[in-house]
Amino acid sequence: MLRIDVRELAAGPVETRGELSPDDPALEGLDARLGAPVAVQGRLQAIGAERFFWQGSLRTVVEGECRRCLTPLRAPIQAEISALFSTDPEALDDPDAYALASEATAVDLAPAVREELLLSVPRFIVCSEDCRGLCPHCGTNLNTGLCACAPAVDPRWQGLRS
């Protein structure tokens, strides 16, 4: 339930719960491979004439490969979301504000979820901070052991060897 009828808010805040599947059109263009639906929950409330505040959270899993050693992995993503939905143009100066049409009958939370997900997904993921990566010469995963390559010698230091 990520689209809430504003008439429901007349009785008070509305608890929101729902999920977006990885292939949902709202997530189109996301530069990450999702390994689970985006689970969303929160609370939407009216805070004045044609102004609605939503506070919620999202949870999902991103699939990818370690940037250093190319090991497949899954990284959990969690984020808190605060968003203002309004028909008032002055309220839209806030970076967390989303425009509603003046005759809107529903608040769609998907754009706020998408934006927060875009900001929360790491550009690069690693299996661990101390990942040693791959040998640049033979491609051996240096986390599992040493390779048989000779240590690289910088020719600029050869003069000092003599």
N, C-alpha and C positions, 0 to 999 in steps of 0.2 A: 504494500500500500504506500506508494511513493507519490501518489496524486490524491490530494485531499480536497474535498468539496468544502468551500469556505463557510457554507451554512452549518456544517458540523461544529465549527468553532464558536457558534453562538452559545452553546451549552458549556463552553470552557475549553481548556487545552485538550489536544488530541494526541494520544500516543501513536507513534508511527513505527511500523515494522514492515520490512520487505526486503527484497533482494533483486539485484540486476544480474542476469546471466552473462557470462563472458562474451556472448555474441549479441548482446542487447544493442540496438542502434544508438542508444545514449552513450555508449562507450566506444563508438566508432572513432578510429584515429588514435586510440590509446597506444602508446609506444611500449607496450608490455604484453606479455602472454599471461593471462590469468589462469590459475589452476583451480579456481573455485569461484562460485558466484560471489558477488559483492553483497555481504549482509549489512543491512542498514537498520538502525533503530534510533528513535529520538522522540522529541516532543515539540509540537507546533502549537503556537498560541497567538491570538490576536493581541496587538499592543497599541491599538488605536485605529482610527478610520483607515481602512485599506492598507494596513501595515500588519505583517505577520512575521514572527520571529521563530526560527527553528533551531533547536540545539540537538545535535545527534552525534552518531559515530558510525564508522564503517569498518568492516573487517573483510579481508580476502587474502589470497595467496598468489604471489607472482612466481612463475616458473621461468627458469633461464639457466644459463651456464655461468660458472665462476669466471670472472674476467681474467683471472691469472692462470688457472689450471684447466679450464674448460670442463670441470666436473658438473654434471647436471644437478640442479638444486631447486628447492622451493623456499621462498622467503615470505614470512607472514607480514602483512601490512595492516596497520591499525591507525586510525586518525579520528580526531575530534572535529566536529563541524559546527560552526555558528553562522547562520545566514539570515538576512533580512529580505523579505519579499514585499515589494511595495509598488503602488501605482504613482506615488509621489516622486517627481523628478529630482527634488532636492535630496531625498533619502538615498538616491542612487550614486551620490558622491562617495559613499562608503564602499571600500573594495569588497566587502562581504555582502553587498546588496544585489538583488536580482529584480529586474523589472517585471511587473505584472501589467497586463492590458487593463485599461480602466473598467472594462466590462467582464473581467476574469471571474469565473465561477469556481475555479480550482487552483490550488497551489501545487505545482510540479516540483518535487524535490530533486529530481534526477540531474538537472544542471549543476546544482551545488555539490552533489555527490561526485559527479564526474570531475569537476574542477579540483576538489580536494584530493581525489584519487590521483589525478595527474601530478599534483604537487607532492604526494606522499610516496609515489613509486620511485625507488632509487634509480638513478641513471645507470649505474653499474652495480652488480652484486658480486660479492666474494664469499667463498665457502667459510673462510675465517680470516681475521685480520693478519694472522701470521702465515698465510698461504705463501708458499715459495714459488708457485707457478711452474712453468715448463722451461726446460733447458732450451735456450734459443738456437742451439746447434742440432741436437738430435731429437728434441721434443719429449724427452722423458719427463714424467710428472715428478718434480723434485720433492713433493710431499711424501711420496712412497719410498724414496731412496735416492742415492746419488747416481749420476750417470757416469759413463766411461769416458766422457770428453776431457781432453786436456784443459787445464785452466787457461783462460784467455790471458794473453800477454799484451799489454799496451806498448806499441813500438816507441812511444815517446819516452819511456823509462829505460830503454835498452842502454843508453849511454851511462847510466848509473851502475849497471851490472858489471861493466868492464872494470 
